[in-house]
Structure formats: structure tokens, C-alpha cells
Amino acid sequence: MRTLQQLASEALRVQDACNISGIAISFAEAIVNLRRLLESEPGFSTDALARHPITQAWVSKLDSLSGASYDCEHASLARTCFNICEDIAEGK
């Protein structure tokens, strides 16, 4: 298991990466590790995990590579994305 310091360093290094599938796989491994470290802290919650700076650094990189750059003021972008996914899931 990696330390918090190692996870933070990895989250910084990944900012120069460009392979979204590799990043997604590494993020999944890092988030499992981060969760295990944070679970022992008082007040742990999935919300705290989601808002942790290490998590946010990874998500920011994935967002950047996807080109989505979701903005709360432009929620129609997210609805459009989800609507397209629903259509694909329904075979349309």
C-alpha cells in the first residue's frame, strides 16, 4: 500500500500523462489505496474521499483529457451527455 505522500506525488505526475485508459486504471488503484488510508481517520465519508485533493487532481486530469470540462453553470452539457448515454444504452 502506498503512503499519502506517494499518492499525492503520483497525482501530480499524472498531470503530464495523455493515455486516458492508463490514467483511468491507475486512478482506480489510487482511489482504493486512498480510501484505505482515509477510512481510519475520524469523520471519514465517501464525500471526504471524493473531495480529497488527491481525488480532485486525478478527476481534473480525466476531465481535461475528455474535453468535457463540466461547468455547473452549463448543466445542459451534462444532461446532453447523459441523454446520449441513455440513447446508446437503449440501442438507439
PDB file of N, CA, C and O in Angstrom, chain B, residues numbered from 101:
ATOM      1  N   MET B 101       0.849  -1.178   0.000  1.00  0.00           N
ATOM      2  CA  MET B 101       0.000   0.000   0.000  1.00  0.00           C
ATOM      3  C   MET B 101       0.896   1.243   0.000  1.00  0.00           C
ATOM      4  O   MET B 101       1.887   1.316   0.727  1.00  0.00           O
ATOM      5  N   ARG B 102       0.521   2.210  -0.830  1.00  0.00           N
ATOM      6  CA  ARG B 102       1.291   3.453  -0.928  1.00  0.00           C
ATOM      7  C   ARG B 102       0.909   4.403   0.205  1.00  0.00           C
ATOM      8  O   ARG B 102      -0.193   4.338   0.749  1.00  0.00           O
ATOM      9  N   THR B 103       1.832   5.272   0.539  1.00  0.00           N
ATOM     10  CA  THR B 103       1.580   6.280   1.564  1.00  0.00           C
ATOM     11  C   THR B 103       0.812   7.450   0.952  1.00  0.00           C
ATOM     12  O   THR B 103       0.698   7.564  -0.268  1.00  0.00           O
ATOM     13  N   LEU B 104       0.295   8.305   1.808  1.00  0.00           N
ATOM     14  CA  LEU B 104      -0.393   9.503   1.341  1.00  0.00           C
ATOM     15  C   LEU B 104       0.561  10.369   0.515  1.00  0.00           C
ATOM     16  O   LEU B 104       0.168  10.942  -0.500  1.00  0.00           O
ATOM     17  N   GLN B 105       1.795  10.455   0.951  1.00  0.00           N
ATOM     18  CA  GLN B 105       2.795  11.239   0.230  1.00  0.00           C
ATOM     19  C   GLN B 105       3.032  10.657  -1.169  1.00  0.00           C
ATOM     20  O   GLN B 105       3.143  11.406  -2.140  1.00  0.00           O
ATOM     21  N   GLN B 106       3.109   9.343  -1.275  1.00  0.00           N
ATOM     22  CA  GLN B 106       3.310   8.699  -2.575  1.00  0.00           C
ATOM     23  C   GLN B 106       2.097   8.917  -3.486  1.00  0.00           C
ATOM     24  O   GLN B 106       2.249   9.153  -4.685  1.00  0.00           O
ATOM     25  N   LEU B 107       0.901   8.837  -2.912  1.00  0.00           N
ATOM     26  CA  LEU B 107      -0.316   9.057  -3.704  1.00  0.00           C
ATOM     27  C   LEU B 107      -0.390  10.492  -4.212  1.00  0.00           C
ATOM     28  O   LEU B 107      -0.798  10.730  -5.349  1.00  0.00           O
ATOM     29  N   ALA B 108       0.003  11.443  -3.378  1.00  0.00           N
ATOM     30  CA  ALA B 108      -0.001  12.850  -3.793  1.00  0.00           C
ATOM     31  C   ALA B 108       1.013  13.078  -4.909  1.00  0.00           C
ATOM     32  O   ALA B 108       0.729  13.785  -5.875  1.00  0.00           O
ATOM     33  N   SER B 109       2.176  12.489  -4.778  1.00  0.00           N
ATOM     34  CA  SER B 109       3.208  12.611  -5.807  1.00  0.00           C
ATOM     35  C   SER B 109       2.726  12.029  -7.135  1.00  0.00           C
ATOM     36  O   SER B 109       2.947  12.614  -8.195  1.00  0.00           O
ATOM     37  N   GLU B 110       2.070  10.881  -7.069  1.00  0.00           N
ATOM     38  CA  GLU B 110       1.535  10.245  -8.276  1.00  0.00           C
ATOM     39  C   GLU B 110       0.464  11.118  -8.927  1.00  0.00           C
ATOM     40  O   GLU B 110       0.421  11.246 -10.151  1.00  0.00           O
ATOM     41  N   ALA B 111      -0.398  11.716  -8.109  1.00  0.00           N
ATOM     42  CA  ALA B 111      -1.457  12.586  -8.628  1.00  0.00           C
ATOM     43  C   ALA B 111      -0.864  13.796  -9.351  1.00  0.00           C
ATOM     44  O   ALA B 111      -1.450  14.299 -10.310  1.00  0.00           O
ATOM     45  N   LEU B 112       0.281  14.255  -8.895  1.00  0.00           N
ATOM     46  CA  LEU B 112       0.957  15.368  -9.570  1.00  0.00           C
ATOM     47  C   LEU B 112       1.630  14.906 -10.867  1.00  0.00           C
ATOM     48  O   LEU B 112       1.549  15.586 -11.890  1.00  0.00           O
ATOM     49  N   ARG B 113       2.286  13.758 -10.819  1.00  0.00           N
ATOM     50  CA  ARG B 113       2.977  13.243 -12.012  1.00  0.00           C
ATOM     51  C   ARG B 113       2.006  12.926 -13.152  1.00  0.00           C
ATOM     52  O   ARG B 113       2.346  13.101 -14.322  1.00  0.00           O
ATOM     53  N   VAL B 114       0.813  12.465 -12.818  1.00  0.00           N
ATOM     54  CA  VAL B 114      -0.143  12.066 -13.847  1.00  0.00           C
ATOM     55  C   VAL B 114      -0.640  13.270 -14.658  1.00  0.00           C
ATOM     56  O   VAL B 114      -1.226  13.098 -15.727  1.00  0.00           O
ATOM     57  N   GLN B 115      -0.411  14.461 -14.164  1.00  0.00           N
ATOM     58  CA  GLN B 115      -0.874  15.651 -14.872  1.00  0.00           C
ATOM     59  C   GLN B 115      -0.194  15.811 -16.231  1.00  0.00           C
ATOM     60  O   GLN B 115      -0.702  16.531 -17.090  1.00  0.00           O
ATOM     61  N   ASP B 116       0.942  15.155 -16.437  1.00  0.00           N
ATOM     62  CA  ASP B 116       1.644  15.211 -17.720  1.00  0.00           C
ATOM     63  C   ASP B 116       1.292  14.039 -18.632  1.00  0.00           C
ATOM     64  O   ASP B 116       1.793  13.960 -19.754  1.00  0.00           O
ATOM     65  N   ALA B 117       0.444  13.136 -18.167  1.00  0.00           N
ATOM     66  CA  ALA B 117       0.105  11.945 -18.942  1.00  0.00           C
ATOM     67  C   ALA B 117      -0.944  12.266 -20.008  1.00  0.00           C
ATOM     68  O   ALA B 117      -1.639  13.279 -19.933  1.00  0.00           O
ATOM     69  N   CYS B 118      -1.041  11.372 -21.007  1.00  0.00           N
ATOM     70  CA  CYS B 118      -2.013  11.613 -22.080  1.00  0.00           C
ATOM     71  C   CYS B 118      -2.817  10.365 -22.469  1.00  0.00           C
ATOM     72  O   CYS B 118      -3.655  10.433 -23.368  1.00  0.00           O
ATOM     73  N   ASN B 119      -2.577   9.237 -21.810  1.00  0.00           N
ATOM     74  CA  ASN B 119      -3.269   7.991 -22.128  1.00  0.00           C
ATOM     75  C   ASN B 119      -4.452   7.836 -21.167  1.00  0.00           C
ATOM     76  O   ASN B 119      -4.277   7.395 -20.031  1.00  0.00           O
ATOM     77  N   ILE B 120      -5.641   8.196 -21.619  1.00  0.00           N
ATOM     78  CA  ILE B 120      -6.806   8.226 -20.723  1.00  0.00           C
ATOM     79  C   ILE B 120      -7.132   6.845 -20.148  1.00  0.00           C
ATOM     80  O   ILE B 120      -7.560   6.752 -18.997  1.00  0.00           O
ATOM     81  N   SER B 121      -6.944   5.788 -20.907  1.00  0.00           N
ATOM     82  CA  SER B 121      -7.261   4.466 -20.357  1.00  0.00           C
ATOM     83  C   SER B 121      -6.261   4.088 -19.269  1.00  0.00           C
ATOM     84  O   SER B 121      -6.650   3.531 -18.242  1.00  0.00           O
ATOM     85  N   GLY B 122      -4.997   4.380 -19.474  1.00  0.00           N
ATOM     86  CA  GLY B 122      -3.996   4.112 -18.448  1.00  0.00           C
ATOM     87  C   GLY B 122      -4.231   4.944 -17.199  1.00  0.00           C
ATOM     88  O   GLY B 122      -4.051   4.470 -16.077  1.00  0.00           O
ATOM     89  N   ILE B 123      -4.632   6.177 -17.405  1.00  0.00           N
ATOM     90  CA  ILE B 123      -4.916   7.063 -16.274  1.00  0.00           C
ATOM     91  C   ILE B 123      -6.119   6.551 -15.486  1.00  0.00           C
ATOM     92  O   ILE B 123      -6.109   6.562 -14.255  1.00  0.00           O
ATOM     93  N   ALA B 124      -7.142   6.110 -16.188  1.00  0.00           N
ATOM     94  CA  ALA B 124      -8.343   5.599 -15.516  1.00  0.00           C
ATOM     95  C   ALA B 124      -8.022   4.375 -14.667  1.00  0.00           C
ATOM     96  O   ALA B 124      -8.507   4.248 -13.543  1.00  0.00           O
ATOM     97  N   ILE B 125      -7.211   3.485 -15.201  1.00  0.00           N
ATOM     98  CA  ILE B 125      -6.829   2.280 -14.456  1.00  0.00           C
ATOM     99  C   ILE B 125      -5.999   2.656 -13.232  1.00  0.00           C
ATOM    100  O   ILE B 125      -6.228   2.133 -12.142  1.00  0.00           O
ATOM    101  N   SER B 126      -5.042   3.554 -13.407  1.00  0.00           N
ATOM    102  CA  SER B 126      -4.201   3.987 -12.292  1.00  0.00           C
ATOM    103  C   SER B 126      -5.014   4.746 -11.253  1.00  0.00           C
ATOM    104  O   SER B 126      -4.760   4.626 -10.055  1.00  0.00           O
ATOM    105  N   PHE B 127      -5.985   5.524 -11.704  1.00  0.00           N
ATOM    106  CA  PHE B 127      -6.840   6.261 -10.773  1.00  0.00           C
ATOM    107  C   PHE B 127      -7.631   5.289  -9.907  1.00  0.00           C
ATOM    108  O   PHE B 127      -7.756   5.491  -8.699  1.00  0.00           O
ATOM    109  N   ALA B 128      -8.163   4.242 -10.515  1.00  0.00           N
ATOM    110  CA  ALA B 128      -8.931   3.248  -9.754  1.00  0.00           C
ATOM    111  C   ALA B 128      -8.064   2.637  -8.654  1.00  0.00           C
ATOM    112  O   ALA B 128      -8.519   2.461  -7.524  1.00  0.00           O
ATOM    113  N   GLU B 129      -6.824   2.318  -8.985  1.00  0.00           N
ATOM    114  CA  GLU B 129      -5.910   1.751  -7.988  1.00  0.00           C
ATOM    115  C   GLU B 129      -5.587   2.769  -6.897  1.00  0.00           C
ATOM    116  O   GLU B 129      -5.551   2.427  -5.715  1.00  0.00           O
ATOM    117  N   ALA B 130      -5.357   4.006  -7.292  1.00  0.00           N
ATOM    118  CA  ALA B 130      -5.020   5.054  -6.321  1.00  0.00           C
ATOM    119  C   ALA B 130      -6.186   5.348  -5.379  1.00  0.00           C
ATOM    120  O   ALA B 130      -5.978   5.567  -4.186  1.00  0.00           O
ATOM    121  N   ILE B 131      -7.408   5.355  -5.906  1.00  0.00           N
ATOM    122  CA  ILE B 131      -8.568   5.709  -5.078  1.00  0.00           C
ATOM    123  C   ILE B 131      -8.851   4.608  -4.061  1.00  0.00           C
ATOM    124  O   ILE B 131      -9.282   4.897  -2.945  1.00  0.00           O
ATOM    125  N   VAL B 132      -8.616   3.353  -4.431  1.00  0.00           N
ATOM    126  CA  VAL B 132      -8.765   2.247  -3.473  1.00  0.00           C
ATOM    127  C   VAL B 132      -7.751   2.413  -2.350  1.00  0.00           C
ATOM    128  O   VAL B 132      -8.082   2.261  -1.174  1.00  0.00           O
ATOM    129  N   ASN B 133      -6.522   2.722  -2.719  1.00  0.00           N
ATOM    130  CA  ASN B 133      -5.451   2.930  -1.744  1.00  0.00           C
ATOM    131  C   ASN B 133      -5.772   4.129  -0.843  1.00  0.00           C
ATOM    132  O   ASN B 133      -5.632   4.049   0.378  1.00  0.00           O
ATOM    133  N   LEU B 134      -6.197   5.225  -1.445  1.00  0.00           N
ATOM    134  CA  LEU B 134      -6.526   6.430  -0.676  1.00  0.00           C
ATOM    135  C   LEU B 134      -7.670   6.159   0.295  1.00  0.00           C
ATOM    136  O   LEU B 134      -7.633   6.598   1.445  1.00  0.00           O
ATOM    137  N   ARG B 135      -8.675   5.443  -0.166  1.00  0.00           N
ATOM    138  CA  ARG B 135      -9.800   5.109   0.708  1.00  0.00           C
ATOM    139  C   ARG B 135      -9.331   4.324   1.927  1.00  0.00           C
ATOM    140  O   ARG B 135      -9.743   4.610   3.051  1.00  0.00           O
ATOM    141  N   ARG B 136      -8.480   3.349   1.707  1.00  0.00           N
ATOM    142  CA  ARG B 136      -7.975   2.546   2.834  1.00  0.00           C
ATOM    143  C   ARG B 136      -7.232   3.418   3.844  1.00  0.00           C
ATOM    144  O   ARG B 136      -7.348   3.210   5.051  1.00  0.00           O
ATOM    145  N   LEU B 137      -6.469   4.392   3.349  1.00  0.00           N
ATOM    146  CA  LEU B 137      -5.745   5.287   4.250  1.00  0.00           C
ATOM    147  C   LEU B 137      -6.692   6.212   5.017  1.00  0.00           C
ATOM    148  O   LEU B 137      -6.498   6.453   6.208  1.00  0.00           O
ATOM    149  N   LEU B 138      -7.706   6.723   4.338  1.00  0.00           N
ATOM    150  CA  LEU B 138      -8.608   7.698   4.956  1.00  0.00           C
ATOM    151  C   LEU B 138      -9.650   7.067   5.876  1.00  0.00           C
ATOM    152  O   LEU B 138     -10.145   7.726   6.791  1.00  0.00           O
ATOM    153  N   GLU B 139      -9.987   5.805   5.645  1.00  0.00           N
ATOM    154  CA  GLU B 139     -11.021   5.149   6.449  1.00  0.00           C
ATOM    155  C   GLU B 139     -10.697   5.145   7.937  1.00  0.00           C
ATOM    156  O   GLU B 139     -11.603   5.115   8.770  1.00  0.00           O
ATOM    157  N   SER B 140      -9.433   5.175   8.269  1.00  0.00           N
ATOM    158  CA  SER B 140      -9.043   5.147   9.689  1.00  0.00           C
ATOM    159  C   SER B 140      -9.096   6.528  10.344  1.00  0.00           C
ATOM    160  O   SER B 140      -8.941   6.648  11.559  1.00  0.00           O
ATOM    161  N   GLU B 141      -9.312   7.552   9.548  1.00  0.00           N
ATOM    162  CA  GLU B 141      -9.364   8.908  10.099  1.00  0.00           C
ATOM    163  C   GLU B 141     -10.769   9.217  10.617  1.00  0.00           C
ATOM    164  O   GLU B 141     -11.761   8.760  10.050  1.00  0.00           O
ATOM    165  N   PRO B 142     -10.846  10.003  11.709  1.00  0.00           N
ATOM    166  CA  PRO B 142     -12.163  10.391  12.223  1.00  0.00           C
ATOM    167  C   PRO B 142     -12.929  11.214  11.182  1.00  0.00           C
ATOM    168  O   PRO B 142     -12.349  12.048  10.487  1.00  0.00           O
ATOM    169  N   GLY B 143     -14.195  10.974  11.088  1.00  0.00           N
ATOM    170  CA  GLY B 143     -15.036  11.743  10.171  1.00  0.00           C
ATOM    171  C   GLY B 143     -14.941  11.294   8.722  1.00  0.00           C
ATOM    172  O   GLY B 143     -15.389  12.004   7.821  1.00  0.00           O
ATOM    173  N   PHE B 144     -14.356  10.110   8.489  1.00  0.00           N
ATOM    174  CA  PHE B 144     -14.263   9.634   7.108  1.00  0.00           C
ATOM    175  C   PHE B 144     -15.657   9.473   6.516  1.00  0.00           C
ATOM    176  O   PHE B 144     -16.595   9.046   7.190  1.00  0.00           O
ATOM    177  N   SER B 145     -15.768   9.821   5.253  1.00  0.00           N
ATOM    178  CA  SER B 145     -17.003   9.602   4.492  1.00  0.00           C
ATOM    179  C   SER B 145     -16.628   9.496   3.019  1.00  0.00           C
ATOM    180  O   SER B 145     -15.534   9.891   2.615  1.00  0.00           O
ATOM    181  N   THR B 146     -17.540   8.965   2.230  1.00  0.00           N
ATOM    182  CA  THR B 146     -17.276   8.902   0.799  1.00  0.00           C
ATOM    183  C   THR B 146     -17.195  10.311   0.223  1.00  0.00           C
ATOM    184  O   THR B 146     -16.499  10.550  -0.764  1.00  0.00           O
ATOM    185  N   ASP B 147     -17.910  11.235   0.846  1.00  0.00           N
ATOM    186  CA  ASP B 147     -17.838  12.633   0.432  1.00  0.00           C
ATOM    187  C   ASP B 147     -16.432  13.183   0.668  1.00  0.00           C
ATOM    188  O   ASP B 147     -15.886  13.887  -0.181  1.00  0.00           O
ATOM    189  N   ALA B 148     -15.855  12.862   1.814  1.00  0.00           N
ATOM    190  CA  ALA B 148     -14.490  13.311   2.114  1.00  0.00           C
ATOM    191  C   ALA B 148     -13.510  12.706   1.109  1.00  0.00           C
ATOM    192  O   ALA B 148     -12.563  13.373   0.692  1.00  0.00           O
ATOM    193  N   LEU B 149     -13.726  11.465   0.723  1.00  0.00           N
ATOM    194  CA  LEU B 149     -12.878  10.819  -0.270  1.00  0.00           C
ATOM    195  C   LEU B 149     -13.003  11.533  -1.621  1.00  0.00           C
ATOM    196  O   LEU B 149     -12.002  11.803  -2.283  1.00  0.00           O
ATOM    197  N   ALA B 150     -14.223  11.829  -2.012  1.00  0.00           N
ATOM    198  CA  ALA B 150     -14.460  12.497  -3.294  1.00  0.00           C
ATOM    199  C   ALA B 150     -13.883  13.905  -3.335  1.00  0.00           C
ATOM    200  O   ALA B 150     -13.473  14.377  -4.395  1.00  0.00           O
ATOM    201  N   ARG B 151     -13.848  14.574  -2.193  1.00  0.00           N
ATOM    202  CA  ARG B 151     -13.374  15.954  -2.149  1.00  0.00           C
ATOM    203  C   ARG B 151     -11.889  16.073  -1.773  1.00  0.00           C
ATOM    204  O   ARG B 151     -11.351  17.177  -1.689  1.00  0.00           O
ATOM    205  N   HIS B 152     -11.249  14.949  -1.554  1.00  0.00           N
ATOM    206  CA  HIS B 152      -9.839  14.978  -1.175  1.00  0.00           C
ATOM    207  C   HIS B 152      -9.021  15.554  -2.340  1.00  0.00           C
ATOM    208  O   HIS B 152      -9.310  15.256  -3.499  1.00  0.00           O
ATOM    209  N   PRO B 153      -8.020  16.362  -2.049  1.00  0.00           N
ATOM    210  CA  PRO B 153      -7.215  16.958  -3.125  1.00  0.00           C
ATOM    211  C   PRO B 153      -6.578  15.933  -4.073  1.00  0.00           C
ATOM    212  O   PRO B 153      -6.422  16.215  -5.261  1.00  0.00           O
ATOM    213  N   ILE B 154      -6.217  14.774  -3.578  1.00  0.00           N
ATOM    214  CA  ILE B 154      -5.645  13.746  -4.453  1.00  0.00           C
ATOM    215  C   ILE B 154      -6.702  13.261  -5.441  1.00  0.00           C
ATOM    216  O   ILE B 154      -6.422  13.122  -6.632  1.00  0.00           O
ATOM    217  N   THR B 155      -7.906  13.005  -4.955  1.00  0.00           N
ATOM    218  CA  THR B 155      -9.002  12.596  -5.834  1.00  0.00           C
ATOM    219  C   THR B 155      -9.271  13.676  -6.863  1.00  0.00           C
ATOM    220  O   THR B 155      -9.403  13.388  -8.052  1.00  0.00           O
ATOM    221  N   GLN B 156      -9.352  14.912  -6.410  1.00  0.00           N
ATOM    222  CA  GLN B 156      -9.678  16.008  -7.315  1.00  0.00           C
ATOM    223  C   GLN B 156      -8.609  16.217  -8.378  1.00  0.00           C
ATOM    224  O   GLN B 156      -8.928  16.592  -9.507  1.00  0.00           O
ATOM    225  N   ALA B 157      -7.345  15.981  -8.037  1.00  0.00           N
ATOM    226  CA  ALA B 157      -6.276  16.107  -9.030  1.00  0.00           C
ATOM    227  C   ALA B 157      -6.443  15.070 -10.139  1.00  0.00           C
ATOM    228  O   ALA B 157      -6.303  15.384 -11.321  1.00  0.00           O
ATOM    229  N   TRP B 158      -6.741  13.838  -9.746  1.00  0.00           N
ATOM    230  CA  TRP B 158      -6.965  12.782 -10.742  1.00  0.00           C
ATOM    231  C   TRP B 158      -8.177  13.108 -11.618  1.00  0.00           C
ATOM    232  O   TRP B 158      -8.107  13.020 -12.844  1.00  0.00           O
ATOM    233  N   VAL B 159      -9.274  13.478 -10.988  1.00  0.00           N
ATOM    234  CA  VAL B 159     -10.503  13.765 -11.733  1.00  0.00           C
ATOM    235  C   VAL B 159     -10.297  14.948 -12.675  1.00  0.00           C
ATOM    236  O   VAL B 159     -10.814  14.960 -13.792  1.00  0.00           O
ATOM    237  N   SER B 160      -9.545  15.931 -12.219  1.00  0.00           N
ATOM    238  CA  SER B 160      -9.253  17.084 -13.061  1.00  0.00           C
ATOM    239  C   SER B 160      -8.527  16.659 -14.331  1.00  0.00           C
ATOM    240  O   SER B 160      -8.823  17.163 -15.414  1.00  0.00           O
ATOM    241  N   LYS B 161      -7.574  15.732 -14.204  1.00  0.00           N
ATOM    242  CA  LYS B 161      -6.837  15.255 -15.370  1.00  0.00           C
ATOM    243  C   LYS B 161      -7.758  14.490 -16.318  1.00  0.00           C
ATOM    244  O   LYS B 161      -7.696  14.679 -17.533  1.00  0.00           O
ATOM    245  N   LEU B 162      -8.610  13.630 -15.765  1.00  0.00           N
ATOM    246  CA  LEU B 162      -9.553  12.891 -16.603  1.00  0.00           C
ATOM    247  C   LEU B 162     -10.510  13.850 -17.311  1.00  0.00           C
ATOM    248  O   LEU B 162     -10.823  13.674 -18.488  1.00  0.00           O
ATOM    249  N   ASP B 163     -10.962  14.848 -16.591  1.00  0.00           N
ATOM    250  CA  ASP B 163     -11.855  15.857 -17.171  1.00  0.00           C
ATOM    251  C   ASP B 163     -11.147  16.589 -18.315  1.00  0.00           C
ATOM    252  O   ASP B 163     -11.729  16.813 -19.376  1.00  0.00           O
ATOM    253  N   SER B 164      -9.897  16.954 -18.084  1.00  0.00           N
ATOM    254  CA  SER B 164      -9.125  17.664 -19.092  1.00  0.00           C
ATOM    255  C   SER B 164      -8.961  16.834 -20.362  1.00  0.00           C
ATOM    256  O   SER B 164      -9.123  17.351 -21.467  1.00  0.00           O
ATOM    257  N   LEU B 165      -8.642  15.557 -20.211  1.00  0.00           N
ATOM    258  CA  LEU B 165      -8.448  14.699 -21.376  1.00  0.00           C
ATOM    259  C   LEU B 165      -9.751  14.414 -22.121  1.00  0.00           C
ATOM    260  O   LEU B 165      -9.744  14.215 -23.336  1.00  0.00           O
ATOM    261  N   SER B 166     -10.867  14.395 -21.392  1.00  0.00           N
ATOM    262  CA  SER B 166     -12.146  14.088 -22.043  1.00  0.00           C
ATOM    263  C   SER B 166     -12.679  15.279 -22.827  1.00  0.00           C
ATOM    264  O   SER B 166     -13.526  15.126 -23.708  1.00  0.00           O
ATOM    265  N   GLY B 167     -12.179  16.465 -22.501  1.00  0.00           N
ATOM    266  CA  GLY B 167     -12.656  17.664 -23.182  1.00  0.00           C
ATOM    267  C   GLY B 167     -14.004  18.141 -22.682  1.00  0.00           C
ATOM    268  O   GLY B 167     -14.568  19.091 -23.224  1.00  0.00           O
ATOM    269  N   ALA B 168     -14.526  17.490 -21.651  1.00  0.00           N
ATOM    270  CA  ALA B 168     -15.858  17.849 -21.153  1.00  0.00           C
ATOM    271  C   ALA B 168     -15.836  19.138 -20.359  1.00  0.00           C
ATOM    272  O   ALA B 168     -16.689  20.002 -20.565  1.00  0.00           O
ATOM    273  N   SER B 169     -14.890  19.285 -19.464  1.00  0.00           N
ATOM    274  CA  SER B 169     -14.785  20.462 -18.599  1.00  0.00           C
ATOM    275  C   SER B 169     -16.156  20.909 -18.107  1.00  0.00           C
ATOM    276  O   SER B 169     -16.585  22.036 -18.353  1.00  0.00           O
ATOM    277  N   TYR B 170     -16.825  20.015 -17.417  1.00  0.00           N
ATOM    278  CA  TYR B 170     -18.164  20.285 -16.894  1.00  0.00           C
ATOM    279  C   TYR B 170     -18.188  21.535 -16.043  1.00  0.00           C
ATOM    280  O   TYR B 170     -17.324  21.736 -15.190  1.00  0.00           O
ATOM    281  N   ASP B 171     -19.155  22.350 -16.272  1.00  0.00           N
ATOM    282  CA  ASP B 171     -19.330  23.607 -15.565  1.00  0.00           C
ATOM    283  C   ASP B 171     -20.746  23.622 -14.999  1.00  0.00           C
ATOM    284  O   ASP B 171     -21.712  23.422 -15.735  1.00  0.00           O
ATOM    285  N   CYS B 172     -20.871  23.856 -13.705  1.00  0.00           N
ATOM    286  CA  CYS B 172     -22.197  23.837 -13.066  1.00  0.00           C
ATOM    287  C   CYS B 172     -23.158  24.840 -13.697  1.00  0.00           C
ATOM    288  O   CYS B 172     -24.371  24.633 -13.680  1.00  0.00           O
ATOM    289  N   GLU B 173     -22.629  25.913 -14.246  1.00  0.00           N
ATOM    290  CA  GLU B 173     -23.491  26.911 -14.877  1.00  0.00           C
ATOM    291  C   GLU B 173     -24.045  26.416 -16.202  1.00  0.00           C
ATOM    292  O   GLU B 173     -25.034  26.951 -16.702  1.00  0.00           O
ATOM    293  N   HIS B 174     -23.419  25.406 -16.769  1.00  0.00           N
ATOM    294  CA  HIS B 174     -23.858  24.870 -18.047  1.00  0.00           C
ATOM    295  C   HIS B 174     -24.299  23.420 -17.881  1.00  0.00           C
ATOM    296  O   HIS B 174     -23.768  22.512 -18.521  1.00  0.00           O
ATOM    297  N   ALA B 175     -25.269  23.230 -17.018  1.00  0.00           N
ATOM    298  CA  ALA B 175     -25.742  21.881 -16.694  1.00  0.00           C
ATOM    299  C   ALA B 175     -26.304  21.166 -17.918  1.00  0.00           C
ATOM    300  O   ALA B 175     -26.367  19.937 -17.938  1.00  0.00           O
ATOM    301  N   SER B 176     -26.712  21.917 -18.935  1.00  0.00           N
ATOM    302  CA  SER B 176     -27.252  21.266 -20.132  1.00  0.00           C
ATOM    303  C   SER B 176     -26.202  20.377 -20.793  1.00  0.00           C
ATOM    304  O   SER B 176     -26.547  19.391 -21.444  1.00  0.00           O
ATOM    305  N   LEU B 177     -24.917  20.720 -20.629  1.00  0.00           N
ATOM    306  CA  LEU B 177     -23.846  19.878 -21.154  1.00  0.00           C
ATOM    307  C   LEU B 177     -23.921  18.490 -20.532  1.00  0.00           C
ATOM    308  O   LEU B 177     -23.817  17.484 -21.233  1.00  0.00           O
ATOM    309  N   ALA B 178     -24.100  18.436 -19.215  1.00  0.00           N
ATOM    310  CA  ALA B 178     -24.179  17.151 -18.525  1.00  0.00           C
ATOM    311  C   ALA B 178     -25.439  16.399 -18.934  1.00  0.00           C
ATOM    312  O   ALA B 178     -25.389  15.190 -19.158  1.00  0.00           O
ATOM    313  N   ARG B 179     -26.557  17.093 -19.034  1.00  0.00           N
ATOM    314  CA  ARG B 179     -27.791  16.425 -19.440  1.00  0.00           C
ATOM    315  C   ARG B 179     -27.645  15.867 -20.854  1.00  0.00           C
ATOM    316  O   ARG B 179     -28.106  14.760 -21.130  1.00  0.00           O
ATOM    317  N   THR B 180     -27.022  16.609 -21.733  1.00  0.00           N
ATOM    318  CA  THR B 180     -26.808  16.135 -23.092  1.00  0.00           C
ATOM    319  C   THR B 180     -25.950  14.874 -23.076  1.00  0.00           C
ATOM    320  O   THR B 180     -26.259  13.902 -23.765  1.00  0.00           O
ATOM    321  N   CYS B 181     -24.898  14.888 -22.307  1.00  0.00           N
ATOM    322  CA  CYS B 181     -24.011  13.738 -22.184  1.00  0.00           C
ATOM    323  C   CYS B 181     -24.786  12.523 -21.673  1.00  0.00           C
ATOM    324  O   CYS B 181     -24.663  11.428 -22.221  1.00  0.00           O
ATOM    325  N   PHE B 182     -25.581  12.720 -20.624  1.00  0.00           N
ATOM    326  CA  PHE B 182     -26.346  11.607 -20.070  1.00  0.00           C
ATOM    327  C   PHE B 182     -27.437  11.160 -21.030  1.00  0.00           C
ATOM    328  O   PHE B 182     -27.718   9.966 -21.131  1.00  0.00           O
ATOM    329  N   ASN B 183     -28.052  12.099 -21.736  1.00  0.00           N
ATOM    330  CA  ASN B 183     -29.078  11.723 -22.710  1.00  0.00           C
ATOM    331  C   ASN B 183     -28.491  10.874 -23.821  1.00  0.00           C
ATOM    332  O   ASN B 183     -29.113   9.904 -24.255  1.00  0.00           O
ATOM    333  N   ILE B 184     -27.310  11.223 -24.285  1.00  0.00           N
ATOM    334  CA  ILE B 184     -26.644  10.438 -25.324  1.00  0.00           C
ATOM    335  C   ILE B 184     -26.324   9.043 -24.795  1.00  0.00           C
ATOM    336  O   ILE B 184     -26.525   8.055 -25.502  1.00  0.00           O
ATOM    337  N   CYS B 185     -25.836   8.952 -23.577  1.00  0.00           N
ATOM    338  CA  CYS B 185     -25.547   7.650 -22.979  1.00  0.00           C
ATOM    339  C   CYS B 185     -26.796   6.803 -22.839  1.00  0.00           C
ATOM    340  O   CYS B 185     -26.760   5.595 -23.071  1.00  0.00           O
ATOM    341  N   GLU B 186     -27.906   7.433 -22.457  1.00  0.00           N
ATOM    342  CA  GLU B 186     -29.179   6.705 -22.363  1.00  0.00           C
ATOM    343  C   GLU B 186     -29.579   6.167 -23.725  1.00  0.00           C
ATOM    344  O   GLU B 186     -30.004   5.017 -23.837  1.00  0.00           O
ATOM    345  N   ASP B 187     -29.449   6.984 -24.758  1.00  0.00           N
ATOM    346  CA  ASP B 187     -29.787   6.526 -26.111  1.00  0.00           C
ATOM    347  C   ASP B 187     -28.928   5.347 -26.520  1.00  0.00           C
ATOM    348  O   ASP B 187     -29.439   4.370 -27.068  1.00  0.00           O
ATOM    349  N   ILE B 188     -27.634   5.421 -26.263  1.00  0.00           N
ATOM    350  CA  ILE B 188     -26.736   4.333 -26.626  1.00  0.00           C
ATOM    351  C   ILE B 188     -27.094   3.061 -25.852  1.00  0.00           C
ATOM    352  O   ILE B 188     -27.104   1.966 -26.415  1.00  0.00           O
ATOM    353  N   ALA B 189     -27.388   3.216 -24.549  1.00  0.00           N
ATOM    354  CA  ALA B 189     -27.745   2.071 -23.713  1.00  0.00           C
ATOM    355  C   ALA B 189     -29.031   1.403 -24.182  1.00  0.00           C
ATOM    356  O   ALA B 189     -29.203   0.193 -24.035  1.00  0.00           O
ATOM    357  N   GLU B 190     -29.932   2.202 -24.747  1.00  0.00           N
ATOM    358  CA  GLU B 190     -31.204   1.679 -25.242  1.00  0.00           C
ATOM    359  C   GLU B 190     -31.117   1.208 -26.688  1.00  0.00           C
ATOM    360  O   GLU B 190     -32.110   0.771 -27.269  1.00  0.00           O
ATOM    361  N   GLY B 191     -29.915   1.301 -27.265  1.00  0.00           N
ATOM    362  CA  GLY B 191     -29.721   0.829 -28.631  1.00  0.00           C
ATOM    363  C   GLY B 191     -30.252   1.751 -29.700  1.00  0.00           C
ATOM    364  O   GLY B 191     -30.526   1.321 -30.820  1.00  0.00           O
ATOM    365  N   LYS B 192     -30.399   3.011 -29.365  1.00  0.00           N
ATOM    366  CA  LYS B 192     -30.920   3.982 -30.356  1.00  0.00           C
ATOM    367  C   LYS B 192     -29.815   4.520 -31.222  1.00  0.00           C
ATOM    368  O   LYS B 192     -30.066   5.342 -32.104  1.00  0.00           O
TER     369      LYS B 192
END
